[in-house]
Amino acid sequence: MLEIGNYVPSRSRGEFAIPMVEFEGYGRNIPISRLYQGIVMNLSNQAISTYSNFPFNSIACFNGKYFGATDTGIHELGGDYDNGVYINAKVKTGSMDFGDTVIKYARDVWITKRTKGHMEIVMLVDEDSSTSVNKQTNISGNEMHEERLKPPRGLRGRFYTVELKNLSGSDFDVDSFNMLVESIKRKVR
């Protein structure tokens, strides 16, 4: 063996006696409900949508109508209500910095849409829900139209997240969404 200074490397084995530890606790039974989630991909642009709380094990299109199958039977997917309640929908973007690392003011928002009712636009700044701003659209109709919304002055940050929601379950089609931001020439710390 190689001797280093006054120490000789060796292997050894030992045992440790640890005193018995007592644990006390309580528990309760919580019923587990099934979580259903469906994921749909638009093949033309690879956009992904998720649907939750639909207990379907399969979905099919037959004669231009959509049907979902469950253990209890086949159900047609259609109508303006879900069990007597308006169907709420929303579209949410990811955090956007518009290709610039500086702080920006939100100046104008344009949305080109068709809706039977009104929509709400929620803007989050720097992923902080306490700075959310809600604006409601004023124009509704059966034809595509563009509407301009003015965010409140002083709304500023590097990242913006936008969420579009229908109000009172109204149907909507969104063609485009544009946001004008003005950069402040100061880097984020």
Secondary structure, 3 states (H helix, E strand, C coil): CCCECCECCCCCCCCCCCCCCCCCCCCCCCCCCCCCEEEEEECCCCEEEEEECCCCCEEEEECCEEEEEECCEEEEECCCEECCEECCCEEECCCECCCCCEEEEEEEEEEEEEECCCEEEEEEECCEEEEEEEEECCCCEEEEEEEEECCCCCCEECCEEEEEEECCCCCEEEEEEEEEEEEEEEECC
